[in-house]
Each structure stands twice: as C-alpha cells, then as structure tokens.
Amino acid sequence: MNNELIKRCITGTAIGMGVWYIFLYTQPIIFSLLLIAILMLILFTEMPRLYNYKKPHAWLFTLIYPLLPFAMLITSNQHPSSRKLVILIFAVSFANDVGAYFIGKIFGRHKLCPSISPKKTIEGFVGGWAAIFLMLPFFISTSVVYAILGSFICAATATAGDLFESWLKRKARVKDSGTLLPGHGGLLDRFDSILAVTILVYMCRAFLPF
C-alpha cells in the first residue's frame, strides 16, 4: 500500500467519522454551520484557483456551483422531515467514491474520459455503480429493476460532478482544488460528487418515495 493510499484511507475515515458524528449526535444547526464553513472555505480559498472571480460570468456561475447545492443541503438539514435526504446524498456519494476508487485501482484498464480525468476508468464507474446498488435498498424501498436504474443514474451523476470539477482543474492547470486534506486534495475535491447528487435528489424528490 503506497503512501498516497494510506493518507487517503486515514483522512477519509477520519472525515467520515467526524461528519457522521456531528450529523447524528449534535443539533442540526451545528451541522449546518459546518456546511457553511466548508462553503466559505471553498468559495474564498479554492474556487479562485479554478476560475477568475473578476470575469463577468464568475458570480453567476458561483450562484449555481457551489452555492445552490450547498443551500439545498443546509435547507434540508434544518427540517427534520428532510434530514434523511442529506443522509442519502452523502451515502450515495461516499459509496460511489469508495467503489469507484478501489475497483478502479484493482481492475481499471479502460479509460472513461482520459481527456478530462486520465485516472478514471470504466471499471471504476461500474464499481461505484455496484456500491450504490448495494447501499440503496437501505434507504429506499424499491424493486430490483428500479434499484439498478436508480443506482446507475446516481453513479452517472456523481461521476459527472467529479468530471466537471476535473474539467475546471484542467482548465486552470491545477492538480487539486486545494491542499487541506492529505491524500484527497481540497474540500471541493471531496464535495464535487456530493454537489451533483444533491441537485439530482432535489429534482427527483417529488417523484420518489424518500
């Protein structure tokens, strides 16, 4: 196991445990304040690395990414009836990231989108899809067919969010959005798929039995 993987595992485990503890065992306002703090760090320390705030379209872009999905997360967290949406969003994103990373590392041979993210593979995408499929029934009561379809859509959305941020980084010629998280890069590198899945869940909540 190389140093990068060790750092990634330790940091990921610590962050995951910390986030779930705050979400489950503290008042909702504490988790909302954590999300606001993360958003502020992304806006003022990481986003300027990816694009120039002085450009005319920059602030309009910021309203959509990342402000809009963060606002959705914070709003859901503050209402007891919709907090389970936050759990679902984080669980889907985490399952996809873990499945895609480890399956991609072990079996990855065929590049998914080499012009944007050379390390992403089709095998990794399938691993993320499988991880979501195994996790989804714990949150939603549905048939196998809908679980397969739903997990595929979630995996595709999470991957699209990841690829979009990779595209921003490639345009800006930076490896990571930041250096705050050892083995992971910046906060946006961890939230890219979460932001995309958040928008997907909000679009689907009127039609699915969350």
GUVEX-17327 format. One record per residue: residue number from 1; residue in one letter; y, x, z of N, C-alpha, C in turn; chain. Coordinates in Angstrom, 3 decimals, padded with zeros to 6 digits, always signed. Layout:
BEGIN
(site NUM; 'A'; (Y; X; Z); (Y; X; Z); (Y; X; Z); 'A')
...
***
This chain:
BEGIN
(site 1; 'M'; (-001.199; +000.853; +000.000); (+000.000; +000.000; +000.000); (+001.243; +000.885; +000.000); 'A')
(site 2; 'N'; (+002.132; +000.716; -001.010); (+003.298; +001.578; -001.104); (+004.404; +001.142; -000.149); 'A')
(site 3; 'N'; (+005.410; +002.000; -000.018); (+006.492; +001.743; +000.939); (+007.270; +000.474; +000.608); 'A')
(site 4; 'E'; (+007.480; +000.218; -000.687); (+008.225; -000.976; -001.086); (+007.494; -002.243; -000.653); 'A')
(site 5; 'L'; (+006.171; -002.260; -000.843); (+005.392; -003.434; -000.468); (+005.368; -003.616; +001.046); 'A')
(site 6; 'I'; (+005.277; -002.504; +001.784); (+005.292; -002.581; +003.251); (+006.620; -003.156; +003.733); 'A')
(site 7; 'K'; (+007.721; -002.625; +003.195); (+009.048; -003.139; +003.570); (+009.176; -004.611; +003.229); 'A')
(site 8; 'R'; (+008.678; -004.990; +002.065); (+008.785; -006.377; +001.611); (+008.014; -007.310; +002.537); 'A')
(site 9; 'C'; (+006.801; -006.893; +002.919); (+005.972; -007.720; +003.798); (+006.591; -007.867; +005.183); 'A')
(site 10; 'I'; (+007.053; -006.758; +005.755); (+007.642; -006.788; +007.099); (+008.922; -007.617; +007.103); 'A')
(site 11; 'T'; (+009.805; -007.341; +006.131); (+011.069; -008.077; +006.067); (+010.831; -009.553; +005.806); 'A')
(site 12; 'G'; (+009.948; -009.855; +004.853); (+009.655; -011.253; +004.524); (+009.089; -012.022; +005.693); 'A')
(site 13; 'T'; (+008.162; -011.391; +006.432); (+007.565; -012.045; +007.603); (+008.607; -012.289; +008.688); 'A')
(site 14; 'A'; (+009.434; -011.279; +008.947); (+010.464; -011.409; +009.986); (+011.471; -012.491; +009.633); 'A')
(site 15; 'I'; (+011.916; -012.494; +008.373); (+012.887; -013.506; +007.943); (+012.273; -014.895; +008.018); 'A')
(site 16; 'G'; (+011.051; -015.021; +007.515); (+010.380; -016.319; +007.526); (+010.216; -016.873; +008.922); 'A')
(site 17; 'M'; (+009.755; -016.046; +009.849); (+009.570; -016.487; +011.228); (+010.890; -016.863; +011.874); 'A')
(site 18; 'G'; (+011.925; -016.054; +011.608); (+013.239; -016.341; +012.192); (+013.825; -017.644; +011.685); 'A')
(site 19; 'V'; (+013.727; -017.860; +010.359); (+014.281; -019.075; +009.759); (+013.551; -020.309; +010.267); 'A')
(site 20; 'W'; (+012.213; -020.263; +010.304); (+011.455; -021.427; +010.761); (+011.688; -021.710; +012.242); 'A')
(site 21; 'Y'; (+011.856; -020.656; +013.040); (+012.131; -020.871; +014.460); (+013.467; -021.587; +014.640); 'A')
(site 22; 'I'; (+014.484; -021.115; +013.934); (+015.807; -021.742; +014.048); (+015.758; -023.184; +013.562); 'A')
(site 23; 'F'; (+015.042; -023.420; +012.473); (+014.972; -024.771; +011.920); (+014.229; -025.727; +012.849); 'A')
(site 24; 'L'; (+013.115; -025.267; +013.407); (+012.249; -026.160; +014.184); (+012.652; -026.294; +015.645); 'A')
(site 25; 'Y'; (+013.230; -025.250; +016.230); (+013.406; -025.242; +017.683); (+014.860; -025.162; +018.149); 'A')
(site 26; 'T'; (+015.795; -025.314; +017.237); (+017.192; -025.373; +017.645); (+017.825; -026.634; +017.066); 'A')
(site 27; 'Q'; (+019.043; -026.908; +017.457); (+019.746; -028.073; +016.944); (+020.039; -027.897; +015.439); 'A')
(site 28; 'P'; (+020.036; -028.993; +014.680); (+020.306; -028.898; +013.239); (+021.589; -028.150; +012.901); 'A')
(site 29; 'I'; (+022.602; -028.273; +013.750); (+023.872; -027.616; +013.467); (+023.714; -026.098; +013.423); 'A')
(site 30; 'I'; (+022.777; -025.551; +014.199); (+022.560; -024.101; +014.206); (+022.024; -023.639; +012.855); 'A')
(site 31; 'F'; (+021.061; -024.391; +012.316); (+020.514; -024.036; +011.011); (+021.569; -024.209; +009.924); 'A')
(site 32; 'S'; (+022.387; -025.248; +010.046); (+023.465; -025.446; +009.067); (+024.458; -024.291; +009.114); 'A')
(site 33; 'L'; (+024.785; -023.825; +010.320); (+025.694; -022.679; +010.457); (+025.073; -021.418; +009.858); 'A')
(site 34; 'L'; (+023.753; -021.271; +010.008); (+023.065; -020.135; +009.396); (+023.189; -020.205; +007.869); 'A')
(site 35; 'L'; (+022.980; -021.393; +007.310); (+023.116; -021.561; +005.861); (+024.537; -021.265; +005.401); 'A')
(site 36; 'I'; (+025.514; -021.708; +006.179); (+026.919; -021.444; +005.829); (+027.204; -019.945; +005.864); 'A')
(site 37; 'A'; (+026.670; -019.260; +006.874); (+026.871; -017.810; +006.978); (+026.241; -017.091; +005.785); 'A')
(site 38; 'I'; (+025.032; -017.510; +005.406); (+024.367; -016.918; +004.247); (+025.183; -017.164; +002.978); 'A')
(site 39; 'L'; (+025.687; -018.388; +002.831); (+026.505; -018.723; +001.667); (+027.750; -017.850; +001.610); 'A')
(site 40; 'M'; (+028.410; -017.664; +002.734); (+029.624; -016.854; +002.763); (+029.317; -015.401; +002.371); 'A')
(site 41; 'L'; (+028.220; -014.878; +002.876); (+027.843; -013.504; +002.525); (+027.550; -013.389; +001.039); 'A')
(site 42; 'I'; (+026.863; -014.381; +000.489); (+026.565; -014.371; -000.940); (+027.852; -014.435; -001.760); 'A')
(site 43; 'L'; (+028.752; -015.333; -001.365); (+029.994; -015.535; -002.130); (+030.898; -014.315; -002.121); 'A')
(site 44; 'F'; (+031.004; -013.657; -000.956); (+032.019; -012.612; -000.824); (+031.473; -011.184; -000.894); 'A')
(site 45; 'T'; (+030.155; -011.003; -000.790); (+029.616; -009.642; -000.873); (+028.652; -009.440; -002.036); 'A')
(site 46; 'E'; (+028.045; -010.521; -002.516); (+027.034; -010.356; -003.566); (+027.460; -010.904; -004.924); 'A')
(site 47; 'M'; (+028.039; -012.092; -004.945); (+028.449; -012.661; -006.233); (+029.459; -011.791; -006.982); 'A')
(site 48; 'P'; (+030.410; -011.132; -006.292); (+031.336; -010.258; -007.027); (+030.631; -009.112; -007.750); 'A')
(site 49; 'R'; (+029.427; -008.755; -007.318); (+028.654; -007.723; -008.017); (+028.099; -008.248; -009.338); 'A')
(site 50; 'L'; (+027.955; -009.579; -009.423); (+027.296; -010.173; -010.580); (+028.266; -010.663; -011.644); 'A')
(site 51; 'Y'; (+029.434; -011.129; -011.231); (+030.435; -011.514; -012.222); (+031.825; -011.442; -011.615); 'A')
(site 52; 'N'; (+032.804; -011.407; -012.489); (+034.196; -011.170; -012.089); (+034.867; -012.481; -011.699); 'A')
(site 53; 'Y'; (+035.301; -012.579; -010.442); (+035.979; -013.788; -009.972); (+037.317; -014.019; -010.686); 'A')
(site 54; 'K'; (+037.855; -012.989; -011.327); (+039.157; -013.132; -011.978); (+039.062; -013.873; -013.316); 'A')
(site 55; 'K'; (+037.844; -014.016; -013.839); (+037.692; -014.733; -015.102); (+037.948; -016.222; -014.891); 'A')
(site 56; 'P'; (+038.531; -016.906; -015.861); (+038.917; -018.311; -015.699); (+037.765; -019.241; -015.316); 'A')
(site 57; 'H'; (+036.569; -018.975; -015.839); (+035.449; -019.881; -015.588); (+034.698; -019.564; -014.300); 'A')
(site 58; 'A'; (+035.082; -018.472; -013.618); (+034.298; -017.998; -012.479); (+034.229; -019.016; -011.349); 'A')
(site 59; 'W'; (+035.347; -019.632; -011.014); (+035.350; -020.556; -009.883); (+034.616; -021.847; -010.203); 'A')
(site 60; 'L'; (+034.693; -022.292; -011.449); (+033.917; -023.465; -011.853); (+032.427; -023.166; -011.767); 'A')
(site 61; 'F'; (+032.036; -021.990; -012.214); (+030.642; -021.571; -012.124); (+030.181; -021.512; -010.668); 'A')
(site 62; 'T'; (+031.045; -021.020; -009.787); (+030.697; -020.897; -008.369); (+030.475; -022.264; -007.734); 'A')
(site 63; 'L'; (+031.209; -023.289; -008.183); (+031.009; -024.634; -007.645); (+029.600; -025.142; -007.913); 'A')
(site 64; 'I'; (+029.034; -024.734; -009.032); (+027.684; -025.170; -009.400); (+026.637; -024.227; -008.824); 'A')
(site 65; 'Y'; (+026.922; -022.946; -008.844); (+025.971; -021.930; -008.384); (+026.748; -020.850; -007.644); 'A')
(site 66; 'P'; (+026.588; -020.763; -006.326); (+025.577; -021.402; -005.492); (+026.087; -022.537; -004.587); 'A')
(site 67; 'L'; (+027.359; -022.918; -004.696); (+027.925; -023.869; -003.729); (+027.206; -025.222; -003.723); 'A')
(site 68; 'L'; (+026.931; -025.782; -004.896); (+026.328; -027.112; -004.972); (+024.968; -027.187; -004.279); 'A')
(site 69; 'P'; (+024.005; -026.321; -004.610); (+022.716; -026.415; -003.916); (+022.801; -026.120; -002.421); 'A')
(site 70; 'F'; (+023.694; -025.213; -002.012); (+023.853; -024.971; -000.579); (+024.407; -026.213; +000.113); 'A')
(site 71; 'A'; (+025.345; -026.902; -000.531); (+025.881; -028.141; +000.039); (+024.777; -029.183; +000.179); 'A')
(site 72; 'M'; (+023.882; -029.251; -000.798); (+022.746; -030.173; -000.729); (+021.838; -029.842; +000.456); 'A')
(site 73; 'L'; (+021.551; -028.563; +000.644); (+020.703; -028.132; +001.759); (+021.338; -028.476; +003.102); 'A')
(site 74; 'I'; (+022.611; -028.169; +003.241); (+023.305; -028.404; +004.511); (+023.395; -029.900; +004.801); 'A')
(site 75; 'T'; (+023.684; -030.702; +003.787); (+023.759; -032.149; +003.969); (+022.413; -032.721; +004.392); 'A')
(site 76; 'S'; (+021.340; -032.289; +003.739); (+020.001; -032.763; +004.096); (+019.625; -032.354; +005.510); 'A')
(site 77; 'N'; (+019.999; -031.132; +005.879); (+019.654; -030.641; +007.214); (+020.333; -031.433; +008.317); 'A')
(site 78; 'Q'; (+021.490; -031.991; +008.044); (+022.251; -032.709; +009.073); (+021.804; -034.161; +009.264); 'A')
(site 79; 'H'; (+020.884; -034.635; +008.417); (+020.389; -036.006; +008.551); (+018.903; -035.977; +008.882); 'A')
(site 80; 'P'; (+018.510; -036.487; +010.058); (+017.101; -036.433; +010.473); (+016.129; -036.981; +009.438); 'A')
(site 81; 'S'; (+016.528; -038.021; +008.720); (+015.625; -038.646; +007.753); (+015.368; -037.778; +006.528); 'A')
(site 82; 'S'; (+016.237; -036.802; +006.277); (+016.065; -035.970; +005.078); (+015.789; -034.505; +005.390); 'A')
(site 83; 'R'; (+015.598; -034.165; +006.663); (+015.323; -032.758; +007.000); (+013.992; -032.291; +006.400); 'A')
(site 84; 'K'; (+013.059; -033.240; +006.197); (+011.787; -032.856; +005.600); (+011.970; -032.353; +004.167); 'A')
(site 85; 'L'; (+013.070; -032.762; +003.514); (+013.368; -032.227; +002.187); (+013.632; -030.724; +002.262); 'A')
(site 86; 'V'; (+014.318; -030.304; +003.313); (+014.613; -028.883; +003.490); (+013.316; -028.103; +003.680); 'A')
(site 87; 'I'; (+012.407; -028.644; +004.493); (+011.109; -028.001; +004.698); (+010.375; -027.882; +003.368); 'A')
(site 88; 'L'; (+010.364; -028.970; +002.601); (+009.678; -028.968; +001.310); (+010.264; -027.921; +000.372); 'A')
(site 89; 'I'; (+011.582; -027.850; +000.301); (+012.247; -026.899; -000.586); (+011.886; -025.460; -000.230); 'A')
(site 90; 'F'; (+011.980; -025.125; +001.050); (+011.667; -023.766; +001.477); (+010.182; -023.456; +001.300); 'A')
(site 91; 'A'; (+009.321; -024.433; +001.600); (+007.878; -024.217; +001.471); (+007.481; -023.989; +000.017); 'A')
(site 92; 'V'; (+008.025; -024.797; -000.889); (+007.735; -024.637; -002.315); (+008.194; -023.267; -002.809); 'A')
(site 93; 'S'; (+009.399; -022.892; -002.455); (+009.954; -021.612; -002.906); (+009.174; -020.440; -002.337); 'A')
(site 94; 'F'; (+008.826; -020.531; -001.048); (+008.080; -019.452; -000.404); (+006.692; -019.324; -001.023); 'A')
(site 95; 'A'; (+006.007; -020.451; -001.221); (+004.669; -020.432; -001.807); (+004.702; -019.820; -003.201); 'A')
(site 96; 'N'; (+005.692; -020.211; -003.990); (+005.804; -019.664; -005.351); (+006.052; -018.162; -005.317); 'A')
(site 97; 'D'; (+006.975; -017.721; -004.475); (+007.298; -016.294; -004.406); (+006.090; -015.465; -003.995); 'A')
(site 98; 'V'; (+005.376; -015.934; -002.964); (+004.216; -015.183; -002.464); (+003.090; -015.169; -003.500); 'A')
(site 99; 'G'; (+002.764; -016.355; -004.032); (+001.696; -016.429; -005.020); (+001.996; -015.612; -006.259); 'A')
(site 100; 'A'; (+003.218; -015.727; -006.766); (+003.606; -015.002; -007.979); (+003.620; -013.490; -007.736); 'A')
(site 101; 'Y'; (+004.110; -013.076; -006.573); (+004.226; -011.642; -006.299); (+002.857; -010.979; -006.202); 'A')
(site 102; 'F'; (+001.977; -011.531; -005.388); (+000.695; -010.875; -005.151); (-000.266; -011.017; -006.333); 'A')
(site 103; 'I'; (-000.325; -012.190; -006.948); (-001.185; -012.340; -008.129); (-000.648; -011.497; -009.276); 'A')
(site 104; 'G'; (+000.670; -011.461; -009.414); (+001.275; -010.621; -010.444); (+000.992; -009.148; -010.220); 'A')
(site 105; 'K'; (+001.048; -008.712; -008.962); (+000.771; -007.316; -008.630); (-000.669; -006.937; -008.956); 'A')
(site 106; 'I'; (-001.595; -007.844; -008.663); (-003.019; -007.533; -008.811); (-003.511; -007.738; -010.249); 'A')
(site 107; 'F'; (-003.126; -008.874; -010.844); (-003.696; -009.247; -012.139); (-002.688; -009.222; -013.290); 'A')
(site 108; 'G'; (-001.418; -008.998; -013.002); (-000.385; -009.113; -014.034); (-000.572; -008.164; -015.201); 'A')
(site 109; 'R'; (-000.715; -008.727; -016.385); (-000.866; -007.933; -017.613); (+000.092; -008.398; -018.707); 'A')
(site 110; 'H'; (+000.322; -009.691; -018.784); (+001.108; -010.250; -019.883); (+002.516; -010.598; -019.395); 'A')
(site 111; 'K'; (+003.520; -010.013; -020.019); (+004.904; -010.206; -019.595); (+005.359; -011.645; -019.864); 'A')
(site 112; 'L'; (+006.084; -012.197; -018.890); (+006.580; -013.564; -019.018); (+007.886; -013.613; -019.799); 'A')
(site 113; 'C'; (+008.824; -012.760; -019.408); (+010.124; -012.725; -020.085); (+010.693; -011.307; -019.947); 'A')
(site 114; 'P'; (+010.120; -010.358; -020.694); (+010.458; -008.939; -020.499); (+011.913; -008.588; -020.753); 'A')
(site 115; 'S'; (+012.605; -009.356; -021.603); (+013.997; -009.039; -021.905); (+014.921; -009.312; -020.725); 'A')
(site 116; 'I'; (+014.471; -010.171; -019.789); (+015.284; -010.511; -018.614); (+014.714; -009.893; -017.349); 'A')
(site 117; 'S'; (+013.394; -010.032; -017.161); (+012.754; -009.518; -015.950); (+011.417; -008.875; -016.323); 'A')
(site 118; 'P'; (+011.405; -007.569; -016.553); (+010.202; -006.878; -017.047); (+008.993; -006.974; -016.118); 'A')
(site 119; 'K'; (+009.204; -007.192; -014.832); (+008.087; -007.200; -013.885); (+007.380; -008.550; -013.798); 'A')
(site 120; 'K'; (+008.003; -009.599; -014.277); (+007.398; -010.919; -014.173); (+006.321; -011.094; -015.240); 'A')
(site 121; 'T'; (+005.190; -011.664; -014.811); (+004.071; -011.838; -015.725); (+003.611; -013.291; -015.752); 'A')
(site 122; 'I'; (+002.871; -013.637; -016.807); (+002.298; -014.970; -016.912); (+001.294; -015.191; -015.788); 'A')
(site 123; 'E'; (+000.531; -014.147; -015.467); (-000.440; -014.254; -014.371); (+000.262; -014.533; -013.047); 'A')
(site 124; 'G'; (+001.416; -013.902; -012.837); (+002.188; -014.160; -011.625); (+002.686; -015.588; -011.571); 'A')
(site 125; 'F'; (+003.137; -016.109; -012.717); (+003.572; -017.501; -012.765); (+002.426; -018.433; -012.389); 'A')
(site 126; 'V'; (+001.237; -018.180; -012.926); (+000.070; -019.009; -012.599); (-000.253; -018.906; -011.107); 'A')
(site 127; 'G'; (-000.085; -017.710; -010.534); (-000.319; -017.537; -009.097); (+000.646; -018.349; -008.263); 'A')
(site 128; 'G'; (+001.917; -018.381; -008.678); (+002.899; -019.207; -007.980); (+002.596; -020.675; -008.116); 'A')
(site 129; 'W'; (+002.202; -021.086; -009.304); (+001.826; -022.482; -009.564); (+000.654; -022.887; -008.673); 'A')
(site 130; 'A'; (-000.381; -022.024; -008.597); (-001.554; -022.324; -007.775); (-001.189; -022.417; -006.294); 'A')
(site 131; 'A'; (-000.311; -021.535; -005.841); (+000.091; -021.545; -004.432); (+000.817; -022.843; -004.081); 'A')
(site 132; 'I'; (+001.693; -023.300; -004.978); (+002.399; -024.568; -004.734); (+001.420; -025.734; -004.763); 'A')
(site 133; 'F'; (+000.478; -025.712; -005.707); (-000.512; -026.783; -005.814); (-001.323; -026.910; -004.520); 'A')
(site 134; 'L'; (-001.695; -025.786; -003.914); (-002.471; -025.811; -002.667); (-001.626; -026.272; -001.485); 'A')
(site 135; 'M'; (-000.311; -026.022; -001.542); (+000.575; -026.376; -000.438); (+001.100; -027.804; -000.526); 'A')
(site 136; 'L'; (+001.297; -028.306; -001.738); (+001.991; -029.572; -001.956); (+001.356; -030.773; -001.242); 'A')
(site 137; 'P'; (+000.027; -030.918; -001.226); (-000.564; -032.082; -000.558); (-000.239; -032.199; +000.934); 'A')
(site 138; 'F'; (+000.158; -031.091; +001.572); (+000.520; -031.149; +002.986); (+001.865; -031.857; +003.191); 'A')
(site 139; 'F'; (+002.639; -032.008; +002.116); (+003.965; -032.610; +002.210); (+004.066; -033.952; +001.486); 'A')
(site 140; 'I'; (+003.274; -034.130; +000.437); (+003.361; -035.344; -000.361); (+001.966; -035.907; -000.610); 'A')
(site 141; 'S'; (+001.770; -037.178; -000.346); (+000.502; -037.840; -000.639); (+000.510; -038.248; -002.112); 'A')
(site 142; 'T'; (-000.353; -037.627; -002.903); (-000.361; -037.899; -004.324); (-001.728; -037.596; -004.908); 'A')
(site 143; 'S'; (-001.955; -038.017; -006.124); (-003.220; -037.762; -006.803); (-003.279; -036.317; -007.279); 'A')
(site 144; 'V'; (-004.473; -035.876; -007.656); (-004.648; -034.512; -008.129); (-003.830; -034.276; -009.397); 'A')
(site 145; 'V'; (-003.822; -035.266; -010.283); (-003.085; -035.130; -011.543); (-001.597; -034.927; -011.279); 'A')
(site 146; 'Y'; (-001.021; -035.751; -010.391); (+000.397; -035.620; -010.086); (+000.679; -034.334; -009.309); 'A')
(site 147; 'A'; (-000.274; -033.895; -008.493); (-000.098; -032.641; -007.769); (-000.076; -031.462; -008.739); 'A')
(site 148; 'I'; (-000.931; -031.502; -009.741); (-000.941; -030.443; -010.762); (+000.373; -030.435; -011.531); 'A')
(site 149; 'L'; (+000.805; -031.628; -011.969); (+002.052; -031.730; -012.722); (+003.253; -031.345; -011.860); 'A')
(site 150; 'G'; (+003.296; -031.879; -010.626); (+004.417; -031.593; -009.736); (+004.508; -030.121; -009.384); 'A')
(site 151; 'S'; (+003.355; -029.495; -009.114); (+003.362; -028.076; -008.761); (+003.784; -027.224; -009.956); 'A')
(site 152; 'F'; (+003.403; -027.642; -011.167); (+003.821; -026.899; -012.364); (+005.340; -026.982; -012.534); 'A')
(site 153; 'I'; (+005.893; -028.183; -012.376); (+007.348; -028.353; -012.513); (+008.083; -027.536; -011.450); 'A')
(site 154; 'C'; (+007.567; -027.554; -010.221); (+008.194; -026.772; -009.144); (+008.123; -025.279; -009.439); 'A')
(site 155; 'A'; (+006.956; -024.812; -009.903); (+006.801; -023.391; -010.222); (+007.725; -022.987; -011.368); 'A')
(site 156; 'A'; (+007.820; -023.849; -012.392); (+008.697; -023.554; -013.528); (+010.157; -023.513; -013.094); 'A')
(site 157; 'T'; (+010.546; -024.435; -012.208); (+011.927; -024.473; -011.724); (+012.249; -023.255; -010.870); 'A')
(site 158; 'A'; (+011.350; -022.914; -009.948); (+011.564; -021.743; -009.097); (+011.646; -020.477; -009.939); 'A')
(site 159; 'T'; (+010.775; -020.362; -010.925); (+010.785; -019.193; -011.807); (+012.059; -019.150; -012.637); 'A')
(site 160; 'A'; (+012.517; -020.314; -013.111); (+013.766; -020.374; -013.867); (+014.941; -019.916; -013.015); 'A')
(site 161; 'G'; (+014.947; -020.324; -011.732); (+016.007; -019.883; -010.831); (+016.003; -018.380; -010.643); 'A')
(site 162; 'D'; (+014.795; -017.823; -010.526); (+014.642; -016.378; -010.379); (+015.100; -015.657; -011.648); 'A')
(site 163; 'L'; (+014.683; -016.180; -012.796); (+015.060; -015.557; -014.064); (+016.563; -015.650; -014.321); 'A')
(site 164; 'F'; (+017.175; -016.757; -013.894); (+018.622; -016.906; -014.086); (+019.373; -015.830; -013.311); 'A')
(site 165; 'E'; (+018.953; -015.606; -012.067); (+019.622; -014.563; -011.287); (+019.343; -013.188; -011.879); 'A')
(site 166; 'S'; (+018.128; -012.985; -012.390); (+017.800; -011.714; -013.043); (+018.679; -011.500; -014.272); 'A')
(site 167; 'W'; (+018.963; -012.587; -014.992); (+019.849; -012.501; -016.155); (+021.265; -012.097; -015.736); 'A')
(site 168; 'L'; (+021.746; -012.695; -014.622); (+023.061; -012.320; -014.112); (+023.091; -010.841; -013.734); 'A')
(site 169; 'K'; (+022.037; -010.372; -013.079); (+021.983; -008.969; -012.675); (+021.928; -008.051; -013.886); 'A')
(site 170; 'R'; (+021.169; -008.449; -014.907); (+021.066; -007.629; -016.102); (+022.419; -007.535; -016.814); 'A')
(site 171; 'K'; (+023.135; -008.658; -016.874); (+024.462; -008.643; -017.486); (+025.419; -007.754; -016.700); 'A')
(site 172; 'A'; (+025.280; -007.780; -015.370); (+026.161; -006.978; -014.511); (+025.669; -005.542; -014.355); 'A')
(site 173; 'R'; (+024.458; -005.271; -014.859); (+023.841; -003.946; -014.785); (+023.643; -003.474; -013.348); 'A')
(site 174; 'V'; (+023.112; -004.373; -012.518); (+022.752; -004.015; -011.142); (+021.295; -004.388; -010.919); 'A')
(site 175; 'K'; (+020.623; -003.636; -010.046); (+019.199; -003.880; -009.779); (+019.002; -005.071; -008.862); 'A')
(site 176; 'D'; (+019.820; -005.174; -007.807); (+019.719; -006.251; -006.835); (+021.101; -006.834; -006.587); 'A')
(site 177; 'S'; (+021.121; -008.060; -006.054); (+022.412; -008.674; -005.733); (+023.070; -007.999; -004.541); 'A')
(site 178; 'G'; (+022.272; -007.327; -003.713); (+022.788; -006.623; -002.546); (+021.710; -005.729; -001.959); 'A')
(site 179; 'T'; (+021.994; -005.154; -000.790); (+021.039; -004.233; -000.152); (+020.766; -004.625; +001.295); 'A')
(site 180; 'L'; (+021.083; -005.858; +001.653); (+020.996; -006.272; +003.049); (+019.552; -006.343; +003.543); 'A')
(site 181; 'L'; (+018.616; -006.737; +002.669); (+017.229; -006.972; +003.080); (+016.323; -005.883; +002.522); 'A')
(site 182; 'P'; (+015.787; -004.997; +003.369); (+014.912; -003.920; +002.886); (+013.708; -004.461; +002.119); 'A')
(site 183; 'G'; (+013.490; -003.930; +000.931); (+012.353; -004.354; +000.128); (+012.585; -005.631; -000.651); 'A')
(site 184; 'H'; (+013.698; -006.315; -000.390); (+013.981; -007.594; -001.046); (+015.281; -007.577; -001.834); 'A')
(site 185; 'G'; (+016.178; -006.684; -001.499); (+017.484; -006.676; -002.157); (+018.504; -007.435; -001.340); 'A')
(site 186; 'G'; (+019.231; -008.353; -001.989); (+020.261; -009.123; -001.308); (+019.789; -010.516; -000.949); 'A')
(site 187; 'L'; (+020.664; -011.263; -000.302); (+020.343; -012.636; +000.092); (+020.107; -013.527; -001.125); 'A')
(site 188; 'L'; (+020.905; -013.334; -002.171); (+020.737; -014.152; -003.361); (+019.401; -013.876; -004.037); 'A')
(site 189; 'D'; (+018.895; -012.655; -003.901); (+017.576; -012.337; -004.444); (+016.482; -013.158; -003.763); 'A')
(site 190; 'R'; (+016.720; -013.577; -002.524); (+015.752; -014.408; -001.792); (+016.025; -015.894; -001.985); 'A')
(site 191; 'F'; (+017.254; -016.243; -002.335); (+017.621; -017.660; -002.438); (+017.679; -018.163; -003.881); 'A')
(site 192; 'D'; (+017.436; -017.292; -004.854); (+017.578; -017.732; -006.246); (+016.638; -018.886; -006.589); 'A')
(site 193; 'S'; (+015.379; -018.788; -006.188); (+014.432; -019.873; -006.474); (+014.693; -021.088; -005.586); 'A')
(site 194; 'I'; (+015.139; -020.855; -004.348); (+015.442; -021.951; -003.426); (+016.566; -022.820; -003.992); 'A')
(site 195; 'L'; (+017.584; -022.205; -004.554); (+018.708; -022.956; -005.103); (+018.262; -023.846; -006.262); 'A')
(site 196; 'A'; (+017.403; -023.315; -007.120); (+016.915; -024.100; -008.258); (+016.029; -025.248; -007.796); 'A')
(site 197; 'V'; (+015.140; -024.974; -006.838); (+014.237; -026.012; -006.336); (+015.031; -027.095; -005.600); 'A')
(site 198; 'T'; (+016.097; -026.700; -004.926); (+016.952; -027.681; -004.234); (+017.486; -028.709; -005.211); 'A')
(site 199; 'I'; (+018.002; -028.249; -006.337); (+018.530; -029.171; -007.340); (+017.425; -030.065; -007.887); 'A')
(site 200; 'L'; (+016.239; -029.491; -008.135); (+015.099; -030.282; -008.623); (+014.725; -031.380; -007.639); 'A')
(site 201; 'V'; (+014.607; -031.036; -006.355); (+014.211; -032.018; -005.343); (+015.234; -033.134; -005.248); 'A')
(site 202; 'Y'; (+016.507; -032.797; -005.301); (+017.550; -033.827; -005.244); (+017.492; -034.749; -006.454); 'A')
(site 203; 'M'; (+017.152; -034.200; -007.613); (+017.042; -035.020; -008.812); (+015.839; -035.963; -008.745); 'A')
(site 204; 'C'; (+014.791; -035.519; -008.038); (+013.545; -036.305; -008.006); (+013.412; -037.226; -006.799); 'A')
(site 205; 'R'; (+014.249; -037.051; -005.787); (+014.050; -037.745; -004.523); (+014.105; -039.268; -004.687); 'A')
(site 206; 'A'; (+014.823; -039.753; -005.691); (+014.920; -041.201; -005.895); (+013.637; -041.788; -006.494); 'A')
(site 207; 'F'; (+012.772; -040.896; -007.034); (+011.591; -041.396; -007.723); (+010.281; -041.026; -007.048); 'A')
(site 208; 'L'; (+010.324; -040.052; -006.131); (+009.085; -039.598; -005.486); (+009.095; -039.967; -004.001); 'A')
(site 209; 'P'; (+007.921; -040.208; -003.401); (+007.838; -040.634; -002.007); (+007.940; -039.491; -001.015); 'A')
(site 210; 'F'; (+009.135; -038.911; -000.879); (+009.337; -037.825; +000.089); (+009.308; -038.393; +001.506); 'A')
***
